[in-house]
C-alpha cells in the first residue's frame, strides 16, 4: 500500500465534506433539500443545551440514519467506523466490537471510555463487560433518525462513565408522518431481512413512531447453520403541550448472531513486514471453525449441573425496556427528565484456537508421543484422520467459552434544568442536574477444550485422540470439560449503584463563549463472586461422569466446577470528580476557534473482580486507586463552514489510567497511557456531488506498566498512527451512487512491539435507483475488493511454525434491497 499516496488525498478531501446536520430528537428524520447547505449544525448530545457547533467548544460529529442505511445491511460497528474520530475494531459480528477515540486504550475489548447511549441514556453503565460490550444490546435499523458523537469535552460531565466521549443513537419520533418497508437479501451470502418504520399524528397533540427489523440467515461467514436469527421492535408515543412534551418508549430486542474470533492463517516473513495468507481449505475472510459437526458445548453450568449449550446460539442478547422522557418550560427554566428500565439478559458464546499445528504435533501435545487421531463427528466419524486432512493436515486445540448474563438489568434517570439569563451584553446559561442509576451484572463464565480439524465451508469436525497405550484422551472430541484447568470458570452477581449531581455554566457574549461543568459521581458495588481462581484453597478441578455411563474417562477427570460453597464478597464504594472548561471564539460567521481541558472517570466493574484489587475476605478494595480510571484531555482546534464546505480540526493530548484483564488469559493489567494527535473532518456539497471525509493521527505509548516494567515506554497494541474515512456520493433525481472508504495503518499485534499487523483499506459501495418517489431499489456491497484487514493477531512475534491465528474484517458481501415508502 502506498501510504503517502492514500493519506495525502484523504487529508486534502477532509477539507471538503458534506455537512452532517445534527438534529434534536424532534427534528430528526425530516427530509432536506439535497441542494441546500444548512446554515446551522445544532448538536445536543453531551452538552447543556443544543447549539450551533461553531458556538460550542467541543469536537462533535453526526450522521443521519438515512445516510447510514445506504451502507447496506451492516451492523452498528460497520457504520461507526465510517464516522470521523472514532476507531472501531469490527469483524466480531453484530455485537461485542471495540470502540475508542483519541488513542485511548482498548485493553480488553468493548468500549471502556466511550459511553453508548440510546436517546440520551446509557444502554449499559459498563461497555466493556467480558464478551458482552454495550453494542451487543443495540441494533441499527430504520427507526434511527440520527447518530451523534462527541469526543472529549463535556462528555465527561454530562454522562457517567464517558471520559472519552459519547455515541448517541437518536430515534425517530413520528413528527414526520409516513414510513417504509424494506426487504433485503444477500446476493453472495445467506441473509433475508425486513426493516420497517412508520410514524403518524393521532391528533394535533399526539403522535407515535414504530419500527424494527427481523432477519435470518447463515451470514457472511460459513458456519453451515442459521447463525443470524431475530430482531427488535421499538415504539414511542409523544404527547405535546403548549410548553413541552411527554414521550413514552418501549423496545423489545431478541436477536441471535455469531461471535467470530481469531482463526488460523499462514504467518511468514518478518515481524516488521509479515506475510499473512490463507490456510489451505480455510478462507480467513469467509470461514469460521464452527459447523453442524461442532454443534454444542457440554459442560457443568453455574449450578454444577451438566448442560448443553448449542454453538449456533452465538451472541443472543435479550432486552425488554420501557422509558419515559419529558421536557417542559416552567418559569424560564427548561426542565428535562429521561428515565428507562431495561430487563436484560443473554448468552454470549464464542470459540477460538488455543493451538494449531500438524496432526502429530497436536496429538502428541495433548495425548502423548505416538497418539493417534480419529474423527469424532461428521461424515468420517470413526475413521482415522489422514496426515494431509483437508489439504493442510492441521488440528486445533479449540476453546469454546460461554458467558451467560443471567441478569443485566439496568435503570437510569437523568433530570436536568437549564435556564438562560440575559447578563450584560451576553447570555448566561446555567444547568443543574442529577443522574441516578443501577446496573446488575450476574454472569456465569464457562469453558471447554475441544479438538477439531481445520477446514472452512461449515465442514469442520471434532477429533478424538488416543494415547499410544490405547487410552482415550478425549470424549466425543472434548479434551477437557474446562479450559485446560479451572481458570476463568466463574460465577458472580454484583449490583452497582450510581448517584451523580452535575452542573454547568456558559457565558456567551459577542464572539466569545466561556463555559465550565462539574460532576461528582459516587457509587457502591455489592455482591459476591465464585471461582476457583480466587485462591484461598478453592478447588476447581474435579472428576465427574459427564455422559452418565457409569465410568470416568480421561476428559472426565479434567472437569471444572464452581466452588459454590465458597463465595467471596464484593463490597466497596467509589467516587470521583469530573470537570471540563473551555472557550470558543467565533472569529467570523464561518470560522471559530476553541480550546478545552477535561477530566473524567470510569468506575471499574468485572475487570477488577478475581484480581488482587479486591480483598477476597472482606470484598473491600486493596487500594482506592483500583476503583476508578481517570482520563485527562487537553484539546484545541478550529471549525469552518461556508457555502457547503466544512472543515473541523482538533489537536489533542490525553492521559489515561487502565485496570483490565486480557480476554484470552485473564492476566490482570494496570497501566497508564499517554496519547496525542490530530482529528480532522470536513466535507463539500456541490450540486449533486457530496463527500464526507475524516483523518485521525494518533501517537500513543504506555507510560507506566505497574506489573511488567519491560512494557513501559512501548506503543499500545492495536494502535494505528492513521485512521482515515471518506464517503463520496452523487445524488440525482433517479439514482444515488456512492462509496465508503476506510483505511487503517499498521499497528503492533501485542504490547511487546514486535509483530506488526499490516495496514489495510476497505471499500464499500452503493447504487440506489429511484424509479418513483415511493420506491427505491438498491445494490450495496461491503469490502468490494475482498481486502484482508487484520484487527487482531494472537501471536506477539513471528511463529517458527509459520502458523498463527488472526481476526480479519469480513470478506466481500453484496446485498440487494427494495424499499417501499408510504
N, C-alpha and C positions, 0 to 999 in steps of 0.2 A: 504494500500500500504506500503510495506517495503521499506522506502525511502533509508536507507543505502544500502540495497541490490541492489537498482537500480542505485544510484548515483555512487557508487564506480566502478562498471564495466564500466559505460559510461565514467567516467573520465579517467579510465585506457585506454579504447579504443580510447579516443581522441588523444592519442599519436601516433595512428597508422591509419591514414586516407588517402585514395587515394588523391593525389594532385589534386586540382581543378585548371585547367590551364586557367589563364586569357589570353584573346587574344585581339589583336587590332581589330578594325572593319573589316579590310580587311582580317585578318587571320581567323576570326570566321567562324565556320562551317566546317572546314577541318577535315576529319576523321583521327584518330590516331591509331597507333598500340596499342591494349589493353594491350600488354605485356610490352611496353616500358615506362619507367619512364622519365618524361621530365627533361631536365637539367635546364630549367629556367621557372619561372612563371611570365610572363610580365603582368603588371597591368597598365591600362591607365586612369581609372575614378578618378576624383578629385585630380589629380596630374599634375605637369607641363609637364612631359614627361614620356611616358611609360618606365618602367624599371623593372628589376627583383625585386620581392618582398623582397628578402634578402638584397637588397641595398637601401631600402626605409623605412623611419621611420614612417610607417603607419600600421594600422590594417585593413586588407582587406580580402575579400572572393569572390569567383566566382563560378558560376555553369553553365555548358554548357546547351544549350537548349535541346540537345538530352537526357541529363540526367534528366532534369525536365519533359520531355514528358513521361518518364517511370512511373511517378506517376499517370497517367491517366487523364481523362477529368476534372481536377480541376482548380480552379481559381488561380490568382497570389498570394493571401494570403496563400493558402494552400501550394504553392511552397516555398514561402519565409520563412514560419515557419520551414522548414527543414534546412535552412541555419544558420550556426553558428553566434552568436552575434546579431541576430535580434529577437525581441519578437513581436509576431503577435497575436492580438485578432481577430480571424476569426469567421466564423459562421454567419456573417451578410449576406453573399451571395457573388456575384461576385465583388461588389464594396463597398466602404464606410467602409472598415475594418480599424483596428487600428494597427499602426506600431510604434515601438520605439526601441531605443538602450540604453544600459548602465543605465537603470533605470530612464531615462528622462521621465517626467510625461505624461500620456495620460489623460489630464484633461477633455476633452470633445469629444474624438473621432478623428479619422483621423490620420494624420502623421505630427504633428506640427514641429518637429525639424529635420526630415529626409526628404530630397527632393527626389521625384520620377522623374526620367528622362527617356526619350526615345532618344537614340542615342546622348546623351550628352547635351540635353536641357530639361528644366523642362516641365512637362505635364501641370501643373498649377503653378503659383507663390505661391499659398497658398494651402497646402494639408490638411487643417483641416476646410474647409468651412462647415457650418452646413449641415449635411446629404449628402454631396457630396465631399468626400475626393478625392485626386488625383488618387487613384487606380480605381475610377469609370470610368476614361477615358482612361484606358489602358487595354489590354487583352493579355494574354499569348497564343500564338499559335506556329505553326511550322515555322513561319517567324523569330522567335527569335533565334539568334545564341548563346547568352551569357547573363547572368545576373551578373553584378559586383556590389559589395557593399563596401563602405569604411565607417568606423566608427570613428568619431572624426577626429583628424589630420587636414590635409589640405583641407578637405571637407568644412570647414568654410570659406576658402578664394578663392576656385576655383568654387564656385557657390553661388548664392544669396539664403538666407533663409534656409541654410543647416548646422546649427551649430552642429547638432548631427551626420550627415552623409549623404551619397548619396546611392540611389538604381538606377542603370542604366540598362535599357533593350536595348541591342545592337542587331540590325537587321542583318540578312544575306544580303550579297550584290552581290551574283552571282559569286564570284570568284571561287567557287566550282560548276561546271556545274552539272545539273541534278535536280531532285525534287522527290516529293512523293505526293500521295493522301492517306489519312487515313479516314476510315469510322468507327465510334464508336457508340455503342448502350448500354444503360443502361440495366442491367440484372434484377435488383430488383427495379428499378425505371425508370421513363419515361424520356428518353433522346435519341435523334438522333443527331449526329454531324458529319460534314465533315470538315476535315482540308486539306489544300493543300499548296504546295510551289514549285517553280521552278525557277532556275537561269541558265543563259547561257551567253556565249560570242557572241555578234553580229559581232565583229571583234576583231583584236588584241588589240584594244584600247577602245572598248565599250562593256559593259556588263550590265545585268539587273537582278533583282530578283522581283518576285511577290509571294504573299502568303496571306493567310487569313483563315477564317473559317465561317461556318454557323451552327446554332443548333436550335433545337426546342424541347419542352417537358415540362412536369409538374415540373420536377426537383426532388431533393432528399427529399423534404418535401411535404406532401399532401396539395394541395390547391384546387383541383377539377377543375383547369383551366390550360391552356397552359401558364405557368408563365415565361418560358425561350423562347425567340424567337429573332433571329437576329444574327449579326456577324460583321466582319470587313474585309476590303480589303486593302492591303499595296503593294506599288510598289516603287522601286527605280532604277535609271539608273545611271551608273558610266562611266565617260569618263576619261581615264588615259592619262597622258602626261609623257614626259621624266623626269620631275621634280615635278610631283604631280598628282592631280586628282580633278575632279568636280563631285559631286553627287547630283541628284535631288530626293526628296522624295515626296510621296503622301500617305495619309491614309484616309479611309472612315470608320467611326465607327457608327453603329446604332444597338444597342443591348439592349434587354429587359431582366431583371432578377428581381426576387422578392427581397424584403428587409425584412429579418427575424428579429425578435425582441425578447424581453423578453415575455415568455408565462407562464401560471400557472403551478405550481408544488406544491407538498406537502413539507412542510418545518418544520421539527420537530427536537428534540434533543436539543443540546446546541449551543450557539454561537461558542464555540471552536470546537465542533465536531457535525456539523449539519448532519441530515439525509435528503436527497433530493430525492424525488420519483415522480412517475407519478400520476397525477390526473386520476381517473377512466374515461376511454374513451378518454384520451388525452396523447399521447406519446411525451415527450419533445424532443426526438431525431428525430421524423418523422413528427410531425404535425405542423400546423400553425392555427391561428384563422381566416384565410381568407377562403372563399368558394364562389361559384357562388351565394349563397344566401346573401352574404355580398359583393355585386358586385360593388358598386360605392360610392364615396364621393361626396356629393352635398353641395355646399357652395357658398358664394359670392367670386368672383375671385379678382384679383388685381385692376379691374376697378369697383368693387362693382356690378357685374352682376352675375346672377345665372349661375352656371356652374357645369357640371357633370364630375368627374374625375374617370375613371374606375380603380378599385382596381388592376386589372391584369397588369396595366402599371408598377407598382413597380418602379425599377430603369430603366430609359430609357435614357441613355446618347447618345448624337448625336454630332459627331465631324467630320469636314472636314478640313484636314490640308495639307499644302504644305511646303516643306523645301528644303534648299539648303546648301550643305556642300562643302567646297573647301579647299585643302591643297597643298601648293607649297613650294619648297625650292628655296629661292631667296637670293643671296649674302650671303650665310652662315646662313641665317635665315630660320626657318620653320614657315610659316605663315598659320594659320588655321582660317577659318570663318565658323560658323554654324548659320543658320537663319531658323526660322519656324514661320508660321502664322497658327493659328487654329481657325476656326469658330465653336464655341462650345455652346451647349445648352442642355436642357434635363429636364425631370420630375423625381422627387425622392419622391416616396410615401411610407409610412410605417405606421404600426398601432401597438399599444401596450396597455395593460390594465392599467387603472388608479386605478381601484379597482376590486377585485374579492371576491365574498362571496356567501353564500346561497341566494337563490332567494328572500326570505322575507327580508333579510338584505339589499340587493342592491335596491330592490323595495322601501323599506321604506326610504333609504338614498336619493333617487332621487325624489320620488313622495309622501313621507309622510307615516305615520303609516296607515296600512290597505290597502296599494296599492296592486293592482293585476297585473299579467303579462300574456300577450298573445303573441303568435308568430306573428311577422310582415312579415316574409318571409319564404320560404322553404315549404316542403310538409305539414307542420302542421299550415300554416298561418291561423290566426283567432282563433285557439284553445288555450285554457288555457295552460300555461307552468306548468307541474306537478312538485310537490315538489322534486321528485327524477329524474328530467330531465337528460337524458344521463348517468344515474347511479351515478351522482355526485351532482345534484341539484344546480349547481352553475350558476350565471350570472356574467357578467363583464360590468363595465362602460369602454368602449373601445374608446380610442382616435385614430383618423386617421389624419395624417399630410401629406401635400404635399408641397414640396419645388420646385417651378418651376424656373429653371435657364433660364430666358429669354435671357440672353446674358452672356456668359462666355468666350468671345473671348480673345485670348492670342497671343502676339507677343514677340519673343525673338531673340536677335542677340548677339552672343559671338565671339569676334575677339581676337586672341592672336598671339603673335610672340615669338618664342623661338630660342635661339642660344647657342651653346656650344663653349667655348673658351678653348684652352689649356693654363693653367696657372701654372707655376712651374711644380710640379710632378703630378698635377691633372687636372680635368676638371671642369670648371666653367659654370654652366647652368643658363642662365638669361631668364626670361619670363616676358612679359608685356601684358596686355590685357584690354579690355573694354567690359562690358556687359550692354546692354540696353534692357528694356522690358516694356510692358504694359499689364495689366490684368484688364478686366472689370468683375465686379460681379453685375449683375442685377437680383434680386430674388424677388419672391412673396412667402411668407410663410403663409399657410392657414391650418386651423384645424376644425374638428368637433368632437362631442362626441356622440357615439352610445351606445346602449345596446345590448349585444349579449349573447347567451348561450355559454357554454364551452364544445366543443366536437371537436375531430380531424377527420381525413379522408376527409377533404374538405367538411364537412357536417354542418358547423356552420350556425346559423340563427340569424336574427335580432329579437329583442323582443320589444314589446310595453308595456309601463307602464301606468296605470290609477289610479288616486288618489281614496281614499275612497269615495270622493264626486262625483265620476264618471267623472272627468275631465281628458282628455288625457294629459299626460305629455311628450309624445313622438310623433313623426310623422314619420311613416314608419320606426320605430326603431331608429330614430335620437332624442337624448335628447336635444342637443343644436347645432345650426349651428355655433359653436365656440368651444373653448376648455374650457368650463365652465367659460367663461369670455373672455375679449378681449386680454389677454396676449399672446404674441408670434405671433399675426396677424401683419404681417409686409410686407412692400414693400420697396426695396431700389435699388439704381443704383449708384455704385461708381466705378470710374476709378482710378487705381493705376499705377503709373509710377516708373521706376527704372533706375538709372544711377550708374554704379559701375566700376570704374577703379581698376585694381589689378596688382600685380607684385610679383615675387618670385625670389630668388637666391639660388642656391645649389652648394656647392663645394665638389667634390668627389676626395679624394686623398688617395691612398693606401687602407687601410681597413676602412677609416672613410668617412662619408658623413655628411655634416652640411648644413642645409637649413632653410630658413625662407620665409614667404609670408605675404602679406599685402593686404587688400581690404577695400575700402571705399564705402559704399552703401548710396545713398541718393534717396529720392523719394517724391512723392506727393500723397495725397488721395483727390479726388474732386468728389462731387456728392451730393446726397440727400437721405433721409430716411423718411419713413412714418410709423407711428404705434401708436396705442392707448396707448402703454406702454411707450411712450416718455414723458408723463406728459404734463404739460402746458395747461390743460383744454381740451386736445384732447379726444373726446368721441368715444369709440369703440364698444359699445353695442347698437343695435337699434332693433326695431320691423320691420319685413319685410315679405311680403307674398311670401314665397319661392316657393310654388306649384301653385300659381296663381289662387286659388279657391275663392278669394274674402274675406277670413276670416283670422284672425290672431290666430293661435294656440299657446299653451304654448311654444313649442320649437321655434316658430317664434318670440317670444319676447326675445329669447336668441340668437340673430344673431350678429356676429362680423362683423364690417365693417371698412374699412380703412378711416381715415380722410383725404381724397385726397387733400383737400384744405389747409392742414396744414403740409407741408413738413418741415423737419429740414435739414439744410445744413450739409455737411461733407466737411471740408476744413482745412487740416493740412498737414504739411511736416514732414518728418522723416529722420534721418541719423544716421549712426553708423560705427565704425571701427571694422574690424575683423583682427586677426593676428594669425600666427602659426609659431612655431620654433621647430626644432627637430634635433637630432643627431642619426646617425646609425653607429654601429661598427661591421664590418664583421670580427668577431674573427677568423673564418676559413671558408673554402669553404662551409661547410654545416650549419654554425651557425652564427647568427647575434643577436646583442642586440640593442635596441633603446629606446629613451625617447623623449617626445614631450609635449609642452604646447600650448594650443589653446584657442582663444576667438572668438566666433561668435555670430551673432544676427539673429533674425527673426522678421520682421515687423508684426504687428498685423493687422488683416483685420476685418471680420464681427464679431469677438468675442468681440470687444470693441464698436461696434455700439449698440445703445439702452442701454448704460450704462453711468454712471457719468464720464467716461473717456473723453466724448465729450460734449462740451457745445452746447445744442440744439439751442441756439440763434445764435451763430456765426459759429458753426461747428469746432471750434478750440479744441485742446486738453486742458483738465483742468490741466494736468501735463505732462511734457515731458517724464516722465518715462513710460507712458502708450503706447507710440508709438511702442517700440521695446522690446523684451525679449532677454536677453543675456544668453549665455551658456559658461561656462569656464571649460576646461578639462585639467587634467594632466594625462598622460599615460606613461607607460613604459613596455617593455617586451622583449621576445626573439622569434627567429624563427629558426627552424631546418628543414633541408631537405637533405635526403641521402638515396640512394638505395630504392626508392619507399616509404620511410617513411617521413612524415611531422609532425611537431608539432609547433604550434604557441600559445603563451600565452601573454596576455596583462592585466596588473593591471591598474585600472583607478580610478580617483576621479573627480567628476563633480559637478558643481553648476549651477542651472538653475532658471530663472525667468519665471513666467507664469501668463498671464492675460487670463481669459477664461470665458465662460458661460456654465453651465452644461446643457446638451441637454434636459433633461426631465423637468427642472424647469426654465431655463433661469436665474438661480441665478449667479450673477457675482462673480468671484473669482479672487483674486490677491495674489499670494503666491511666496515664494522662497523655493527651494528644494536643498538637498544635497544627493548625491549618490556615493557609491564606490563599487568596486567589482573586479572580475577577469573573463576575457574571455579566453576560451581555444578551440582550434580546431586542428584537425590533421587527419592523415589517414595512411592507409597501402595498398599496392598493392603487392600481391604475386601470381604469376601465374594467374589463372582465378578469384581469390578472391580479392575483394577490399572493403574498408569500409571508409566512411566519418563519422566523429563524432564531436560534439561540446558540450561544457558545459559553461554556464554563471552563475556566482554567483553575486547577487546584493543585497545591503543593502541601503535602501533609507529612508529619512524622510522629513517631512515638517518643514523647519527651521523657517519660519515665515508665518503666515496667517494674512493678514492685516485687514480682516473683521471678523474673528472668531478666537480669541486667544485660544480657547479651542482645536483647531486643531494643534496648533504649537507644534512640537515635535512628532506628530503622523506619522505613516507609511502611505505613499500614498496608496489609494485603487488600487486593481488590480496589485500589485507589488510582484510577487513571488520571493522567495530567489533564486531558481534554475530554469533555462530553459535548457533542455538537448535534443540533437538530435543525431541520429545515422542512417546511411543508408548503411547497408551491402549488397553486391550482389556478385553473381557468374556469370561470363560471359564466355560462351563457344561458339564453332562454331555453334551449333544448338539450344542453348537456353540461356536466361538470366533470372536469378531468384534473386529477392531481396526483401527488406523490408525497410520501413521508420518508425522510432520510434521517437516520440516526447513526452517529459514529462515536465509538468509544475507543480511546487509545489504549496502549498496552499497560499492564499493571502486574504486580507480583502476585503469584498464586498464594503464597503464605508469607508470614511476617519475617521470616529469615532472609528475605530479599535475594533469593537465588533464581528459582524458576519463574519465568515471565509468561503471563497469558497474553497472546498476541492481540493487538487492536483489531477492530472489525467494523464494517459498515453494513447495515441492513437497509433495504429499500422496499417500501410498500407502495401500493398504488391503488387508485380507484377511478372507475369510469361510471358516471351516473347519468342515465338518459332520462329526460323529462318529456315523454310523448304527450302528456296532458298535464294540466295543473294538479290533477289528483293522483297521478301515477308516476312513480319513479322506478326504473329498472337499473340495478347496479351490479357491476362486477368489481370485486375487491380482491386484493392479494397482499399477503404479508411475506416478507423476506423473499422477494421475487427472484433474486439471483442465488438463492439457496446458500447464503453465506454461513460458514461455521463461525459462530460467535461465542467464545467460551467465557462464562461468568464464574466458573468455579472449577479448580483442579485440585484434587486431594493431595497430590504429591508436592513436597516442598522443593525437591531437586530432581534432576533428570534421573529416572529409574534405570538401573542397569539392565532390566529385563526388556526395556522398550515398550512396556505396557503401563498405562496409567488409567485413571478414571476421572471423567470430567463432565460438567453440565454445560450444554450449549443452548442457545436460543433454538426455537423450533424451526424446522425447515419450511420450505415454501408451502403456503396454503392458499388456495383460491376458493372463493365463495361467490354465489350469485343470490340476489335478493330482489323481491318485488314489494314495493310499498304502496299501499292504498290510503290516501288521506281523505278525510271526510269532516 
